[in-house]
């Protein structure tokens, strides 16, 4: 008995280039990757506890506390402002400063692209006076996927 592939679906286009474009999106938000939050919590506990448990010298204890405090500051930023990027019909909202946000109208956005010179790439949102970079960890997804979503939202 021979197994033959089924007949093609008459409603499905044969060529992917003929496929209909994705419908526009109304809005989207991109949050910090939760894995990074968990890793920072683990790092804080490890750097604070390990030198204390193994009774190392005073320098390594202070070093562990300083590193744990730095990680705690970064963790606080991620917990205070987990949304790094948001977009709707009006424009994009980007993180600015430690935990603030800035609204940018679509008319002020000059270019949106993915810079792939680095291993994971960065999403770049460029305006006349600023450049905003977002990594995979900032977006919770690949920058190229976020760029595609932004192009679907942009009027």
Protein Blocks (a to p, Z undefined) as FASTA:
>chain_A
ZZddddddfkbcfblklpccddddfbdcddddfklmmmmmmmmmmmmmmmmmnopafklm
mmmmmmmmmmmmmmmmmmmmmblbdcdfkbccddehjllccdddfklpmbdcddfkbmno
paddddfkbccdddfklnopafklmmmmmmmmpZZ
